[in-house]
Amino acid sequence: MARTGFFARVPVIRQLRQSVGLQRGMLVAGLVLTAVFLICAIFAPWIAPYSFNQLKGPDGGFGAQQPPSSAHLLGTTVGGYDVLSRVIWGAQTALFVIIVAVALSVVAGVLLGLLSGYLGGWIDRVVVVIADAIYAFPTLLLAIVVAIAISGGQSGLWPGVMAAAVSITVVFIPQYLRVVRAEVVRVKAEAFVESARVIGASNGRIMFRHVLRNSTRTLPLIVTLNASEAISTMAALGFLGFGIEPTAAAEWGYDLNKSISDVSAGIWWTAIPPGLAIVLVVLGITLIGESLNDLADPRLRARRRTGKTPADAVAASQPVAREFMGEVE
């Protein structure tokens, strides 16, 4: 019984138990696609047949634009790299971007939202105005500017990762800030916070021990959606020529850029694998985020279970009016 209770509290298991029908299918599909992505990223050195910058093997050079064969299951690129190896190693680069960008966004956004919501006053007004102003900057344009400022365009692995991650962080901070701020404003008015003030708890203890832990429950939903946006931004940078050099790391957007001329010549194997990798990873993470969002809303969860609209689900949860019980004279 204890073991069953423990597994029932695991976040993914709990959501799977709550989901039904199409909702469960979406969640399972997203989990499978994301799991494949993580496996490729973590175990790339052992899964990939070659290194991301390897140009020759025991039998000599690979050759450029070689069609799929037993030696190269997805062929080779115009630069002579193995396509399958580049796709697998590209998952590792994408994972680095997600981790750095989401970590920076969460830390900065949560802290600013906590301070803004708890302290209020002129600090709250200034932070909210700055957050609104940041929304005016397009993500991709800001990413290009940051990439040029950090590395002058193309770069090595970590400068390229940081260029994409910093630009994504700046744009995503307002999202975390607004969500946390709204929760902090609600939580700080609760009775247990007032009780902590009465017994003499400091503002720092109240903020981080009582308010913060009750204001971050919806963050996992935003993290999953922003992770897919991070991959798209990284791929866009590489496609536009502001990504990572091929000798420093594998990057799907860069490989797509170099395969444009191949498509017109009928060479499909250099463009489809990296493009498909981007689509599937973004789709998998997005499916998880959308499914978690639906499961976090009781009205949507009730609609999926009963086939009713949200209004029907809410009406079904309300007491029946006495007029409909025949008690009104």
N, C-alpha and C positions, 0 to 999 in steps of 0.2 A: 504493500500500500504506500509506504514512504517513497519507494522508487517511482511508482506511478505518479504520485503527487509532485515529485521533483521534476520529472519530464514534462508534466502538464504545465509547469510554470516557465519552462524554457520559451523565450519569445517566439521563435519560429514554430515550435510545436504547438504553442497555444493558438497562434493564428491559423495554422493548418486545421486544428480541431474546430475552430469557429467557422471556417469557410465551408461553402457548399457549392456544388454545381460549377458553373462557368467561373465563378470567383476562385474556387479551389484550383481549377485548371490553370488559370492565369498565374496564380501564386506558385504552383508547382513548376510551370514552364519557366517562370522568372528565376526560381531557385536553381533549376537545372542549368540554364544558360550561364548564370552567374557562377555556379560551382565549376563549370568547365573553364570559364575565364580565369578563376582563381587558381585552379590546378595548373593551367598552362603558364600562368605568371610565376607561381612559386617554384614549379619544377621544370622551368624552361631549360636549364642546363642539361637535364637528363632526358627530357622529351624531344627536344629539337635535334634533328639528325646532324646539323652543322651549327657553327657559331654564326651570329648575325652578320659578321663582317668577313666570313670565310669565302675565298674566291677559288680555291682549288683543293682537291682531295688527293688521295694516293695515286689516282690515275691521271693527274694533271689538272689543268684549269677547268672550271665548270662550263665556261662559254656563256655568251649573252643570249637571252631570249630562247633558251632551249625549251622545247615542249615537255609536258609531263612524261616521266619515264620511271623505271624502277630505281634509278639513282636519285632522281629529283621528282617526288610524287606530284608536286605542283609546278614543276618547271623552274626556270631561272629568270631573273629580272634583266632589264637592259644593262644594268651594271655588273651582271654576272653573279649575283647573290642567289642563294636557294630561297624560293618563295615561301615554302612551308616553314623554314627556320625563321625567316623574317617575321612571319605572322605570329609564331609562337613567342619569339622574343619581344615582339611589339606589345604583347599582353603584359609583360613585366614593366615596360615603360609606362603604359597606361595606368597600371596599379600604383606606381610611384606617384604619378600626378594626382590620382584620387586621394591617396593617403595624405600627401602634403597639403593639397588644397583644402580638403575637408577639415583636416586637423587645425589649420590656421584659421579657417572661417569659423569653426565652432568655438574655439578658444576666444578669439576676438569678439565675435558676435554675442556670445553668452555673457562675457564680462561687461561689455558695453550695455547690453540689455538689462542686466542685473543692476548696474549702477544707475542707469537712466530711470528705470521703473521704481526703484526703492528710494532714491534720493529726491527725484522729482525736481520741481523748480526750474531755474534757468539752465541747469545742466541737462535736464530732460528735453527742454525745448531746443537747445543747441544740437544735441545728439540727433534728435529726430529730423531737424532741418538738414543736417549734413547727410543723413541716411537717405532722405528724399532726393537730395541733389545727386547722389551717386547713381541713382536709377536712370539718370539722363545719359550716362555713358554706356554705349553699346559694348557688350562683353568682348566681342572679337576685336573691335577697334582698340579697346584698352589693352587687350592681350598683345596686339602687334606693337603698340607703343612701349609696353613694358619689356617685350622680348628684345626690341632694338636697344632700349636703355640698359638692359642687363648684359646682353651678349653681342649686340651689334648685328642681330639677325640669326644666322645659323650658329650653332654652339655645340658644346659637349652635352653629355647626359644630364648632369645636375644643373648647369646653367639653363638648359632648355626646360627641364622640369620646373625649376623655380620660376622661370619667366611665365609659364602657363599657370602655375599654382598661385603666384602672387596676384596676377590679373583676375583669376577666378575668385580668390579670396576677397579682393576689394569689392567685387560686384555682389558676392553672396553674403557678406557681413550684414547688410541691412535686413536680409530675410531672417536670419537668426536673431538679430537685435529686436525686430518688431515682435516676433513670436514670444521670445523670452520676456520682453518688456510687458506685453499684455498679461502674461501669466503672473509676473511679479506684482503688478498692480492689483491683480485679483487676490493673490495669496497673502500679500502683506496686510490685507484687511481682515484676515481670518482670526478667529478667537485664539488659536494657539500662538500666533505671533504676538498678539497683545499680551498674552500671559507671559511670554518670554521677556517682553519689555518690563512688565510689572516686577518680575523677580530680579531685574537688574542685568539681564544679558546685554552685552555690547552689540553695537550695530553690525560689526564684522561677524560676530557669532550668529546673529539672527539672519544675516544675508546669506552666508555660506552654509550654515547648518540646517536652517529651517526653511528659508524661502527658496534657495537655489534648488535643493533636492526635490521640491514640489513644483518646479516651474520648467522642467526640461523633459517632460514625458512625451511631447510631440516631436522632439528633435529627430528621432530615427526616421520619421517620415520625410522630413526635409533633406536629411543626409542622403537617402537613396536617390531622390530626384536630382539633387545637385551633383551626385557622383556621375550620373550619365551626362550631365551638362559639361562636366570637367573633361570627359573623354572627347566629346564633340569639339570643344574648344582646342584641345591639344591637337586633334586631327586637322582642324581648320588651319592652325598655325603651320603645321608641317606641309599641308597642301599648298599654302600660299608662299612657301619658301622661307618661313621664319622658324622652322623646327630644328631638329637635332641632326647633326651630320651622320651619314650612314655608317661611318667607321666608328662612331662613338656609341651608338645604340640603334636599335630597330624602332621605327615609328611608322604607324599605318598611314598617316596623312602624307608623309614624305614619299612613301612607296606609291601611293595613288597619284601623286603629282608626276612622278617619273614614268608612269604607265599610260599617260594621256595619249602620247603618240602611238603606243602599241595598239590601242583599241581601234584606231582607224585602219591599222594594218592587219586586223583580224587576230591579233595576239591577245586572247582573253585572259590567260592564266596569270598575268602580272597585275591585273586590275581587280578582278573579282574576289580573290581571297582576302586582301586587306580591306576592301570595301565591305565585304560580307562580315568580316570580323567586327568592324565598327558598328554595323547595323545590329548584329546579334547581341553584342555586349550592351549597347544602349537600350535595346529592347528588353533584355533580361532584367536589368536594373530598374527600368521604368515600370515593368510589370510588377515587380516586388513593391515599389513605392506606391503605385496606384492601388494594389491589393491591400496593403497595410492601411492606406488612407480610407478605403471603404470599410475595413474591419474596425477602424477606430471610431467610425460614425455609427451609433446604434440604429439610426433610421435606415441607412443604406444596408446595414447588416440584416435588419429585419426584412427589408424589401427583397434582398437576394434569397432569403429563406422561404418567404411566402409568396413571392411573385407580385407583391403589392407595390404601390407607389409610396414615396416617403410620407405623403399626407395620410395615406391609409394606415401606414405603420404607426404614425403618431396618434391618429384617431383611435386605433385599436388599443393603444396603451392608456387611454384616458377613460375615466369612469363614464358609464352610460348615463346620459341625461335623464332626469326623472320624467320629462315629458314623454320620452319614448318608452317608459315603463308603465305608462297609463296611470301615474299617480297624481297628475295635475288635474284639478277639477275645472 
